[in-house]
Amino acid sequence: MDLNRVQIFSQVVEQGSFTGAAKALGITKATVSRKIAELEADVGVQLLFRTTRALKLTEAGSSYYHRINKILQDLQSAEDLLSASQQDIKGNLKIISPIELGQLFLGRIFARFLAAYPNITIDAELTNRKVDVIEEGVDFLFQITEIHDPKLQSYSLVIASRQLMASPDYLKRHGTPKVPQDLMNHTAIKLQSAHINGGWRIFDGSQWLDLDPPAQLKVNNVTFAREAAIEGLGITAVPVIIAQDAITNQQLTPILEAFPMAQTKVTLSFPQRVYMPRKYIVFMEFLYAALIENWGDNVLEIPDFIHMESH
């Protein structure tokens, strides 16, 4: 058995393309194609159907893939045990996060994690753009949205609780909305990005309403929206954690608190893999320890492989 070819085949299946496998393995697409052809010649059967639009397993390929999984997992377990015994956990992690989540929370977590694991490096990008995890070779993607991508393993971390709010000056000049429908007579400051549409979904006590009040300002940054609201431009809906200081200092006043908004989740995604690299596991264990320290029982999903007693 040529394990190199087997691992390349496994990556092609997991990534869904020769290009994705090449990026994940750090080799050329031509090398991937050649190794798959050699593997098929060795086993004497076609493992993959290739078209210009899709790549699918043959029946024989599917059976072969499921059989090699156990072999690869056992090999990785043996390697992980050796690595752990030598305390030699190393490598680079490419991580992408929404700007505000990175600024308010992840920066401190990353610093403590890297101090604990000096042989790991992190390339972090804070952005609100849409990200292609596979194409860009991303190890971990934090988002404030639901994830439904079969190529990714995703976990919901915590609820990103949002609240409508405005400055006392704005409410004095324009009045305070009493019911959700009143928002249509006010000026909105809307958050809008690749993952957030500008409208507001609110429960009026009997049904969910999708409201889209007029906006003089649309922006893709939560902090920017908060500051514009403090200046009295209009009503905005931002995560409570972003606005808590402004609320405490009476720069912003929560409104319509009896009418809940549809909430979103902070999610963590990474490429589907036959086995989890050791650097992934230690990063996630460290992250979840920090999440539980801050949010306790409000943490939504904890992977089975996470063991946090050491943190």
C-alpha positions in Angstrom: 0.0 0.0 0.0 1.3 3.4 -1.0 0.1 5.6 1.9 1.0 8.8 0.1 -1.5 7.9 -2.6 -4.1 6.8 -0.1 -3.8 10.0 1.8 -4.1 12.0 -1.4 -7.2 10.1 -2.3 -8.7 10.7 1.1 -8.1 14.4 0.8 -9.7 14.5 -2.7 -12.9 12.9 -1.2 -12.9 15.2 1.8 -12.2 18.4 -0.1 -14.5 17.5 -3.0 -12.0 18.4 -5.7 -8.5 17.9 -6.9 -7.9 21.6 -6.4 -9.0 21.5 -2.8 -6.9 18.5 -2.1 -3.8 20.1 -3.6 -4.3 23.2 -1.5 -4.8 21.2 1.7 -1.7 19.1 1.1 0.5 21.8 -0.3 1.1 20.1 -3.7 0.1 20.7 -7.3 -3.2 19.7 -8.8 -1.2 17.8 -11.4 0.5 15.7 -8.7 -2.9 14.9 -7.2 -4.3 13.8 -10.5 -1.3 11.7 -11.3 -1.3 10.0 -7.9 -5.0 9.2 -8.1 -4.5 7.7 -11.6 -1.6 5.6 -10.2 -3.8 4.4 -7.3 -6.6 3.4 -9.6 -4.2 1.5 -11.8 -2.8 -0.3 -8.8 -6.2 -1.4 -7.4 -7.5 -2.2 -10.8 -10.8 -0.3 -10.5 -12.1 3.3 -11.1 -12.5 5.1 -7.8 -13.8 8.4 -8.9 -16.2 9.8 -11.6 -14.7 13.0 -13.0 -16.8 15.6 -14.9 -16.2 19.2 -15.7 -18.7 20.1 -12.9 -18.5 17.4 -10.3 -16.4 14.7 -8.7 -18.1 11.7 -7.3 -17.1 8.4 -5.8 -17.8 5.2 -7.7 -19.4 2.3 -5.7 -15.9 0.7 -5.4 -14.4 4.1 -4.5 -16.9 4.6 -1.7 -16.2 1.2 -0.3 -12.5 1.8 -0.5 -12.7 5.2 1.2 -14.6 3.9 4.2 -12.1 1.0 4.6 -9.0 3.3 4.5 -10.5 5.7 7.1 -9.7 3.3 10.0 -6.2 2.8 8.8 -5.5 6.6 8.5 -7.1 7.2 11.9 -5.0 4.6 13.6 -1.8 6.0 12.0 -2.8 9.5 13.1 -3.5 8.3 16.6 -0.1 6.7 16.8 1.5 9.9 15.6 -0.5 12.1 18.0 0.6 9.9 20.9 4.2 10.3 20.0 3.8 14.0 19.4 2.0 14.5 22.7 4.7 12.5 24.6 7.4 14.7 23.1 5.3 17.8 23.8 6.1 18.8 20.3 2.8 20.3 19.1 3.6 22.7 16.3 2.3 24.2 13.1 0.5 27.2 11.7 -3.2 28.0 11.9 -4.9 30.3 9.5 -8.0 31.8 11.3 -10.6 34.2 10.1 -13.0 36.0 12.3 -15.6 38.9 12.2 -13.9 42.1 13.2 -15.7 42.8 16.5 -15.4 39.2 17.8 -11.7 39.2 17.1 -11.2 42.6 18.8 -13.3 42.0 21.9 -12.6 38.3 22.6 -10.3 36.4 20.4 -7.2 38.6 20.6 -6.7 37.8 24.3 -7.5 34.1 23.7 -5.0 33.8 20.9 -2.3 35.5 23.0 -2.7 33.1 25.9 -2.9 30.1 23.6 0.3 31.0 21.8 2.1 31.5 25.1 1.0 28.0 26.1 2.1 26.5 22.7 5.2 28.4 21.6 5.7 26.2 18.5 2.3 27.1 17.0 1.8 30.2 14.9 -1.4 31.9 13.9 -2.2 34.0 10.9 -5.4 35.9 11.9 -7.6 38.0 9.6 -10.4 40.1 10.9 -13.0 40.7 8.2 -16.7 40.7 7.5 -16.3 39.4 3.9 -17.6 36.1 2.7 -14.9 33.4 3.0 -14.3 30.2 1.0 -12.7 28.0 3.7 -11.5 25.3 1.3 -10.3 27.5 -1.6 -8.4 29.8 0.8 -6.8 27.1 2.9 -8.5 28.4 6.1 -8.1 26.2 9.3 -10.8 27.8 11.4 -13.6 30.3 10.4 -15.6 32.1 13.1 -18.8 33.6 11.9 -22.0 35.1 13.2 -24.4 33.1 11.1 -25.7 29.6 10.6 -23.5 27.2 8.6 -24.8 24.6 6.2 -21.9 23.4 4.1 -21.3 19.7 3.8 -17.5 20.3 3.3 -17.2 21.9 6.7 -17.6 20.7 10.2 -19.3 23.4 12.2 -20.2 24.0 15.8 -22.5 26.6 17.3 -20.6 28.4 20.1 -22.9 31.0 21.7 -26.0 33.1 20.9 -25.1 36.5 19.5 -27.8 38.4 21.4 -29.0 41.5 19.6 -31.1 44.4 21.0 -32.7 47.5 19.4 -31.4 50.7 20.9 -31.1 54.4 20.3 -29.6 57.5 22.0 -31.7 59.3 24.6 -31.4 62.4 22.4 -32.9 60.6 19.4 -35.8 59.2 21.4 -36.5 62.6 22.9 -36.7 64.2 19.4 -38.6 61.3 17.7 -40.4 59.5 20.4 -39.9 55.9 21.7 -41.4 53.1 19.7 -44.1 51.2 21.7 -44.7 48.2 19.3 -42.5 46.8 16.5 -44.7 48.3 13.8 -43.7 51.8 15.1 -40.2 51.2 13.8 -41.4 51.9 10.3 -41.8 55.6 11.3 -38.2 55.9 12.5 -34.7 56.1 10.9 -32.6 52.9 11.1 -28.9 52.4 11.2 -28.6 49.0 9.5 -25.9 46.4 9.6 -25.4 44.8 6.2 -22.7 42.5 5.0 -22.1 39.1 3.3 -23.8 37.4 6.2 -26.2 40.0 7.5 -29.2 41.5 5.6 -30.3 44.9 6.7 -33.8 44.0 7.9 -35.0 43.3 11.4 -36.9 40.1 12.4 -39.0 40.8 15.5 -41.7 38.8 17.4 -44.7 41.0 18.2 -46.3 38.6 20.7 -48.1 36.5 18.1 -46.0 36.3 15.0 -42.6 37.1 13.6 -42.4 40.3 11.6 -39.8 41.2 9.0 -39.4 44.9 9.2 -37.2 47.0 6.9 -37.5 50.6 8.1 -35.8 53.4 6.1 -32.1 53.8 6.7 -30.0 56.8 6.2 -26.9 54.7 7.0 -26.0 51.1 6.1 -22.7 49.8 7.3 -20.9 46.4 7.7 -19.3 47.2 11.1 -21.1 46.8 14.4 -18.9 49.3 16.3 -19.5 51.9 13.5 -23.3 51.4 13.9 -23.1 51.7 17.6 -21.1 55.0 17.4 -23.6 56.5 14.9 -26.5 55.6 17.2 -24.7 57.2 20.1 -24.6 60.4 18.0 -28.4 60.3 17.6 -28.6 59.4 13.9 -31.2 56.7 14.5 -32.2 53.2 15.9 -29.8 50.3 15.5 -29.7 46.6 16.5 -26.3 45.4 17.7 -25.1 42.6 20.0 -25.5 43.6 23.6 -21.9 42.8 24.3 -20.9 45.5 21.9 -23.1 48.2 23.4 -23.1 47.3 27.1 -20.7 50.1 28.1 -22.8 52.6 26.2 -26.0 51.4 27.8 -24.4 51.5 31.3 -23.2 55.1 30.6 -26.7 56.0 29.4 -25.4 56.9 25.9 -27.8 54.3 24.4 -31.2 53.2 25.6 -32.6 49.7 24.8 -36.1 49.8 23.2 -38.9 47.3 22.6 -37.3 44.9 25.1 -40.6 43.0 25.5 -40.4 42.0 21.8 -37.5 39.7 21.1 -35.4 39.8 18.0 -34.4 36.8 16.0 -31.0 35.9 17.3 -28.0 34.5 15.4 -25.2 32.3 16.6 -21.4 32.6 16.8 -20.2 29.5 14.9 -16.8 27.8 14.4 -16.1 25.9 11.2 -13.2 24.0 9.8 -12.7 21.5 6.8 -14.1 18.0 7.2 -11.2 15.6 7.9 -10.7 11.9 8.3 -8.6 12.8 11.4 -8.1 15.9 13.5 -4.6 17.3 13.5 -3.2 17.6 17.0 -2.9 21.4 16.6 -6.7 21.6 15.9 -7.5 19.7 19.0 -5.4 21.7 21.4 -6.6 25.0 19.9 -10.3 23.9 20.3 -9.7 22.7 23.9 -8.2 26.0 24.7 -11.0 28.0 23.0 -13.8 26.0 24.7 -12.1 26.5 28.1 -12.3 30.3 27.5 -15.9 30.1 26.2 -17.0 28.2 29.3 -15.1 30.6 31.6 -17.0 33.6 30.0 -20.4 32.1 29.1 -20.7 28.9 31.2 -23.8 26.9 30.5 -24.7 29.2 27.6 -22.1 27.5 25.4 -24.2 25.7 22.9 -22.2 22.7 21.3 -19.1 21.0 22.6 -17.5 18.4 20.4 -17.1 14.9 21.8 -13.3 15.0 21.4 -12.9 18.1 23.6 -11.3 17.4 27.0 -10.9 20.5 29.2 -10.0 19.2 32.6 -6.4 20.2 31.9 -7.4 23.9 31.4 
